[in-house]
Amino acid sequence: MLGAQAESQTETTQLSDEQLLARFVNAGDRGSFECLVRRYQVEIYNYLRRYLGSESGAEDAFQLTFVRVYQKAESFDLTRRFRPWLYSVATNQAIDMQRRDKRRSHQSLDVTSDQSESRGTTQASAIPDHRQPEEDPLVTAEFQERMRAAVTQIGEPGRSALELIYLQGLPYKEAAEILDVPVGTVKSRVHAAIRKLSTLWQRTTS
């Protein structure tokens, strides 16, 4: 009995994302859906944590992402790729969460250093500081907070494109699928976002 279960689990993990989703939609196989969650839990959570700059926010957005996928699975075109759709859902959840937080707080983006130090992990935590020694935590924290503030101020739609291409490392074609725009539009948004980020960064360091 245990051997049969182990064999079934092995078979499930070897299926493609699209095959797992099809099994969930067509046969109601919850194990296939759970396999998708396990397969992407680290990748999507880290993406949301960088995007939102908050571990608690990332946890909430992660849960909402897969709730949305669960709810909308039957209407998804199974001839399409699952991964770009998943990222699209996650990005939309992150954007919606930021909008709700902004409406609730009405706080300025220019926070004080004392406030920023109490936040813990910031969005820029994964961006290495090549100009300063890593062993200086105060300098590193200051750089990360300045970068986080600059990236936040870019705004949509450029920020999502920048997050997907540079922080998540996705190819332009896949980012275009996620954002549902042509590849050329993604490139234009990224280039515009980089120019704006450069200007904002110069302001924060001047």
N, C-alpha and C positions, 0 to 999 in steps of 0.2 A: 504493500500500500504506500509506504513512504517512498519507495523507489519510483513508483508511478508518479507521485506528486513532484518529486525532484525532476524527473524527466519532463513533465509538463511545464514546470517553471523554466527549465533550460530552453525548451522549445519556444516559450513566450519571449524570453530575452533575446532570442536570435531573430525575431521578426522585426521588420522595418517599422518605423513610426506609423506609416500609412496602413500597414497590415494590422497593427495593434488597434488603431482607431476604428478600422473597419470591423474588427471582431467585436469591439465594444458597441458600435452602432448597430450592427446586424444581428449579433447574438446576445447582446446584453452582458458581455463578459467583463465584469468589473475588474477581474485580475489583469486584463489587458490595459485598462485605464490606469490602474495602480502602477503598472510597469512603466507607462509613459511618465507618470509623476516622478517615480524614482529615477528614471533616465535623465530627466531635466531639472531635478530639484536643485542641484548645486549650481548649474549653469544659469538658470533663470533667477535664482535667489541672488547670486552675486551681481548679475546684471541690474536687478532692481535696487540692490543696496548701493551700487555705484550711482545709479540714476537718482535715487531719492536722498542719498547721503544719510540714511537712517536705517539701523537694523530693524527696529520695530516697524517702521514704515514698509520696509522690504518684506517682512513676514506677512503683514496684512495684504500687501499687493500680490504676493505670491499666492496666498490662499484665494483671493478674489480672482486671480488669473485662471486657476484651475477649476474654480466654481463656474466661471464663464465658459471655459472649454467644455465642461461637463454639460452645461445647459444648451450650448450651441452645437454640440457634436453632430447631431442628426441633420442639421442644416448645412454642415460643411461639405463642400464638394470633394469627395474622396479621390478624385483624379488629381487634385492639387497636392503639393507638399505640405506636410504638417508643421515643420519647424518654422518657416516664415510666418505662418498663421499664428502659432504660439507666441512668437516674439511680438507680433502685431497686437495681440490681446494683452500681453504683459505691458507693452509700451502705453497702450490706451489706459490701462489701469493706473499706471504711474502718473500719467498726465492728469487724469481725473482726480487722483488723490492729492496732487499738488494744488490743483484748483480749489478743492475743498478746504485744504489747509490754509490757503491764501485768503479765502473768504472768511475763515474763522479767526485768523490771527491778525490780518491787516498790518503785519509788521514789516518794517523796512528790510530790504535785502542787505543793507549796510549795517550788519550787527557788530557789536563791540567784541573785542578780543576775549573778554571774560566770558561772554555768552558762547562764543564759538568753542572755547576750551572745554565747556561742560557738555558738549554734544557727543563726544566720543568719536566714532568713525565718521569721516566725511566722505563726500563723493570722490574727492581727489586722492583718497588714500592709496589707490592703486597706481597713481602716476608718480614715477620716480623723480626725485630732484637731482638732476645731473650737475647742478651748479654748487651744491653744498654737501658736506660730508654727512653720511647717513647717521653717524653716531651722535649728531647734535639734534636731540629730539625737539628742542624749542624752535630751532630754525626750520626743521621739517614740518612741524605743526603749523607754523606761520605760512610757509609756502603752500601747504595743502589748503588752508582756509582761504587764502587769496585766490587760488586756482578754483576752488569750489564756488566762491562768490562770482568769479568771472564767468564760469561755465553756466551758472544759474541764470545770469543776466542775459545770456544769448537769446533765450526765448525760443519758442517754436516757430517754424518747423525745423530750424537749423540745429537745435540742440539734439533732437532725436536722431537726426542723421549723423551728427558728430559722435554721439554715444554708441551707435551701432557700428560705425566704421572704425573709429579709433579706440574706443574703450572696450568694445566687445569683440573687435577684430573680424567682423563679418565682411564678406566680399560685397562689392557694390550691387551686384545682381540680386543677392539675397536681401540686402537692405531695401532695395527697390520693391521686392515682393512684399516685405513687411510693411512698408509705408504706402504701398499701393500707388506708386508713381514710377515714371520711367527712370532708367539708370542715369540719364543725363540730368534729370531734376535732382537726384540724390547728390551727384557730383557738384552741381551748382550750389545746393544748400550747404554742403560740407565746406566748399571754398569760401562761401559768404560767412559761414560760422567761424571759420579759422581767422578770417580778416577781422571780424568783430571781436573774437577772443583776443587777438593780438593787441587791438586797441584798448580793450578793457584791462588786459594784463599790464600794459604800459601805465595806465592810470593808477592801478593799485600799487605799482612799484615806484611811482614818481613821488 
